[in-house]
Structures are given as C-alpha cells and as structure tokens.
Amino acid sequence: MQKAIIGRKVGMTQIFDETGKVIPVTVIEAGPCVVTQKRTPEKDGYSAVQLGFEDIAERKLTRPEIGHLKKGGVALKKHLKEFKLENSAQMEVGEEIKADTFKAGDFVDVTGISKGHGFTGVIKRWNAQRTPMSHGGGPVHRHAGSMGSGTDPSRIFKGKIGAGHWGVEQVTVQNLEVVKVDAELNLIAVRGAIPGPKGAIVSVKSTVKVHRVKQIQQQGPVNAQKASARKK
C-alpha cells in the first residue's frame, strides 16, 4: 500500500542499532496532515488526494484558498500537496494522517527544495577547472573560458555550464530507509540526508524504485530462499 505525508525537516543526528553501529539519520516532523480534497476518475479523470499540513490564520490566506478549504469542511492549512496513491479511493476528505502511517523498515522517496547558494561562479557551481595562476594568466583565472567556435555557430548553445544561481531547485532523494518512527511526537527518522535547510517543507512518499535486494527482504525469508535458488 502506498503512503504519503507532508512534513518539516528538523535536522540531522545519529542513532545506534542493536550491534552498536552508527546510523546517520535525518529527523522529519511528519504531519499530522489532513485530506483536504479527493480527486476521482469520474470527475477529474484520475485518482488522487490532496493533503494539508500546518494550521494557519485565516487572514494569511487568499479568499480562493479559504473557499477551497472550507468547501471540504477542514481546518485552514498552510501547505497543500497532491499525491497519486493506489489507495486514494479508500481515503476520505477530513481523514487525518500521522507519522505512524509509516513504520521502521519502509523505504521512501523524500522531495524538497534544495539549499540556496545565491549567484555562484562556474568553479563552485559546476566544478570547472581554473586556469594557471602564473605567467600572465590575467584576471580570468576563475572564468568559464572558451565556449566553442566563433564564426560558426557564432553563439553559445543552451545548456553550457556557466556562472549563475545555484540551488533552490526541487530535488528528490529515493530509496531512503525509515529507521525509526515516534508516533507521539510525529517524528520520522530516515537514513541519510534529504534536500533543504532545517525547517524546510518536504514530502515523504512510498518509494517507486525498490532495489531487488530490498524487495526480497520485504517479501520475507521464504521468497528470499526461492530467489537465491533461481540464481543457482
């Protein structure tokens, strides 16, 4: 069953497993979220649900936003995101989703907005090579350098590396393992790093790419033995 939730990045820490091994984890304050809208194939042509996260004062929303949320009879929410889930048809508007929808051992994809680094040079942004620093190199040591022919095509093709704004892009990190879930505090700890600074809004969804080994582990020891027998 596919699961999804909206949350806030708290930060990184580390926990220890049963053998004493250190596991670097990112803590996410996941939910509670509420279903604010339901998409149906009859009306919209596809099946999905819209989730809302974090209460907000009415004066901070526009009239269309207020009307949309009040139409569903739910509390006003600051962050809305739509998810296409296999079990969307079974979910109802007003249903609450908390962190305990996930459990330790699940694999998830986390989507967020990456950290912003402002206007950045080509070396920092693209790991370009600088020119030699001696023998009259001139004041262009950290410039991009030649971009190609001059007469033909007499322009720079799109996609060439160069200086510019770095970061503030939507990034998805796939196949992160849920290490621990605290239902009381609505916290989820996932192995590894996720995009964005502390306090950033992220969405957590059941992974779409499960590695074969992880898939076998989730299926249980019986199927694992069958898989190993087929390899032999």
Wavefront OBJ file of the C-alpha trace (Angstrom):
o trace
v 0.000 0.000 0.000
v 1.322 3.417 -0.974
v 1.636 6.026 1.759
v 2.444 9.741 1.741
v 2.718 12.648 4.165
v 3.954 16.261 4.310
v 6.489 17.245 6.945
v 9.210 19.624 8.055
v 12.931 18.887 8.164
v 14.142 19.119 11.766
v 17.814 18.307 11.171
v 20.356 15.503 11.208
v 21.540 13.332 14.065
v 22.721 9.779 14.624
v 21.315 6.698 16.302
v 22.808 3.304 17.133
v 21.452 -0.066 16.021
v 21.467 -3.293 18.056
v 25.095 -4.033 17.129
v 26.295 -0.572 18.124
v 26.724 0.647 14.550
v 26.193 4.385 14.000
v 23.387 5.283 11.574
v 23.256 8.892 10.283
v 19.605 9.943 10.097
v 17.513 12.966 9.206
v 14.597 13.719 11.522
v 11.347 14.841 9.885
v 8.350 16.252 11.737
v 5.760 14.388 9.664
v 2.197 15.638 9.974
v -0.347 15.497 11.282
v -1.858 16.060 7.849
v -5.490 16.111 6.785
v -7.079 15.135 3.462
v -8.358 18.439 2.050
v -9.523 17.244 -1.381
v -10.178 13.988 -3.204
v -9.771 13.502 -6.958
v -11.896 10.866 -8.687
v -11.728 9.352 -12.202
v -15.382 10.270 -12.828
v -14.899 13.963 -12.101
v -11.195 14.640 -12.666
v -10.034 11.768 -14.870
v -7.599 10.391 -12.304
v -7.459 9.287 -8.681
v -5.507 11.277 -6.076
v -5.762 13.048 -2.720
v -4.633 16.479 -1.605
v -3.056 16.727 1.847
v -2.803 19.830 4.030
v -0.116 20.478 6.642
v 0.291 23.098 9.386
v -2.573 25.285 10.622
v -2.657 28.936 9.573
v -4.694 32.020 10.422
v -7.474 32.952 8.012
v -6.060 36.469 7.482
v -2.915 34.952 5.931
v -4.777 33.155 3.126
v -6.454 34.460 -0.004
v -10.213 34.178 -0.473
v -9.921 31.393 -3.084
v -7.704 29.392 -0.704
v -10.136 29.885 2.180
v -13.085 28.890 -0.002
v -11.289 25.771 -1.235
v -10.537 24.538 2.292
v -13.922 25.464 3.770
v -15.642 23.619 0.932
v -14.051 20.414 2.232
v -15.003 21.266 5.798
v -11.403 21.062 7.052
v -9.203 23.381 9.098
v -7.211 26.023 7.221
v -3.798 24.693 6.207
v -0.660 26.493 5.062
v 0.889 23.812 2.846
v -1.073 21.728 0.310
v 0.250 18.944 -1.900
v -1.438 16.367 -4.102
v -0.393 12.702 -4.143
v -1.414 9.977 -6.575
v -1.811 6.903 -4.390
v -3.097 3.432 -5.183
v -5.479 3.600 -2.227
v -6.761 7.141 -2.903
v -10.290 5.813 -3.429
v -10.403 4.466 0.147
v -9.411 7.813 1.722
v -11.991 10.444 2.668
v -11.874 14.247 2.995
v -11.148 15.182 6.608
v -9.197 11.983 7.314
v -6.114 12.612 9.457
v -2.732 11.131 8.561
v 0.030 10.944 11.156
v 3.642 9.802 11.236
v 2.662 6.284 12.308
v 1.343 5.656 8.782
v 4.986 4.670 8.168
v 6.915 2.066 10.131
v 10.576 1.169 10.603
v 11.860 -0.727 7.581
v 9.782 1.143 4.990
v 11.572 2.730 2.023
v 10.535 6.227 0.988
v 11.260 8.994 -1.516
v 11.719 12.443 0.041
v 11.152 15.568 -2.076
v 12.164 19.068 -1.031
v 13.697 22.355 -2.203
v 17.499 22.349 -2.089
v 19.516 24.949 -0.181
v 20.096 28.246 -1.977
v 23.686 29.382 -2.575
v 22.962 32.615 -4.429
v 24.903 33.714 -7.534
v 27.839 31.315 -7.810
v 30.865 31.085 -10.086
v 31.436 28.307 -12.589
v 34.047 26.542 -10.406
v 31.816 26.301 -7.352
v 28.666 25.609 -9.366
v 29.956 23.079 -11.919
v 33.361 22.029 -10.536
v 35.132 23.601 -13.532
v 38.931 23.828 -13.784
v 40.658 27.166 -13.182
v 43.442 28.474 -15.426
v 47.127 28.581 -14.315
v 47.748 31.232 -11.681
v 51.120 32.471 -13.006
v 52.873 33.759 -16.172
v 50.380 36.420 -17.243
v 47.191 34.458 -16.869
v 45.295 37.685 -16.417
v 42.250 38.371 -14.205
v 40.285 35.437 -15.633
v 41.582 32.543 -13.528
v 38.110 31.515 -12.358
v 36.180 32.332 -15.559
v 34.465 29.727 -17.705
v 36.870 30.100 -20.640
v 36.181 29.260 -24.275
v 32.688 28.051 -25.104
v 33.338 26.819 -28.654
v 33.652 28.101 -32.218
v 33.394 31.785 -33.072
v 32.352 32.059 -36.734
v 30.066 29.037 -36.773
v 27.663 28.789 -34.967
v 28.562 32.277 -33.606
v 26.644 31.671 -30.396
v 26.692 29.603 -27.220
v 24.426 26.578 -27.184
v 21.864 26.252 -24.399
v 22.935 24.013 -21.545
v 26.582 25.122 -21.422
v 27.974 25.455 -17.921
v 28.412 28.937 -16.527
v 28.041 31.152 -13.511
v 24.528 31.706 -12.166
v 22.044 30.992 -9.430
v 22.784 27.732 -7.618
v 20.236 25.820 -5.573
v 16.547 26.402 -4.724
v 15.530 23.534 -7.001
v 13.158 20.643 -6.379
v 15.198 17.570 -5.517
v 14.008 14.028 -4.772
v 16.162 11.524 -2.897
v 14.963 7.975 -3.495
v 15.078 4.741 -1.515
v 15.720 6.128 1.958
v 15.047 3.668 4.759
v 12.768 4.649 7.636
v 14.864 3.783 10.698
v 12.557 4.917 13.492
v 9.059 6.369 13.978
v 7.897 8.286 17.063
v 4.097 8.351 16.899
v 3.699 10.586 19.987
v 5.926 13.374 18.665
v 5.058 12.767 14.974
v 8.711 12.267 14.075
v 10.232 10.062 11.378
v 13.960 9.281 11.204
v 15.224 8.298 7.738
v 18.700 7.026 6.934
v 20.860 9.597 5.138
v 20.395 13.198 4.025
v 17.421 14.921 2.436
v 17.219 18.194 0.464
v 16.744 21.613 2.025
v 17.820 23.546 5.114
v 16.496 22.987 8.624
v 12.825 23.919 8.779
v 12.206 23.220 5.083
v 8.931 21.626 3.982
v 9.346 18.149 2.477
v 7.028 15.443 1.201
v 7.558 11.781 2.073
v 6.102 9.071 -0.156
v 6.497 5.320 -0.547
v 9.413 4.693 -2.891
v 8.811 3.962 -6.563
v 12.169 2.216 -7.109
v 12.797 -0.657 -4.740
v 16.120 -2.407 -5.276
v 15.830 -6.150 -5.807
v 17.645 -6.970 -2.557
v 15.397 -4.688 -0.518
v 12.343 -6.113 -2.275
v 13.378 -9.661 -1.319
v 13.947 -8.566 2.298
v 10.449 -7.103 2.472
v 8.901 -10.251 0.970
v 10.250 -12.468 3.762
v 12.642 -15.418 4.167
v 10.585 -17.893 2.084
v 10.658 -15.771 -1.074
v 14.321 -14.916 -0.422
v 15.200 -18.622 -0.491
v 13.291 -19.056 -3.772
v 15.120 -16.097 -5.317
v 18.529 -17.445 -4.277
v 17.601 -20.907 -5.653
v 16.723 -19.362 -9.042
v 20.136 -17.655 -9.190
v 21.896 -21.011 -8.703
l 1 2 3 4 5 6 7 8 9 10 11 12 13 14 15 16 17 18 19 20 21 22 23 24 25 26 27 28 29 30 31 32 33 34 35 36 37 38 39 40 41 42 43 44 45 46 47 48 49 50 51 52 53 54 55 56 57 58 59 60 61 62 63 64 65 66 67 68 69 70 71 72 73 74 75 76 77 78 79 80 81 82 83 84 85 86 87 88 89 90 91 92 93 94 95 96 97 98 99 100 101 102 103 104 105 106 107 108 109 110 111 112 113 114 115 116 117 118 119 120 121 122 123 124 125 126 127 128 129 130 131 132 133 134 135 136 137 138 139 140 141 142 143 144 145 146 147 148 149 150 151 152 153 154 155 156 157 158 159 160 161 162 163 164 165 166 167 168 169 170 171 172 173 174 175 176 177 178 179 180 181 182 183 184 185 186 187 188 189 190 191 192 193 194 195 196 197 198 199 200 201 202 203 204 205 206 207 208 209 210 211 212 213 214 215 216 217 218 219 220 221 222 223 224 225 226 227 228 229 230 231 232
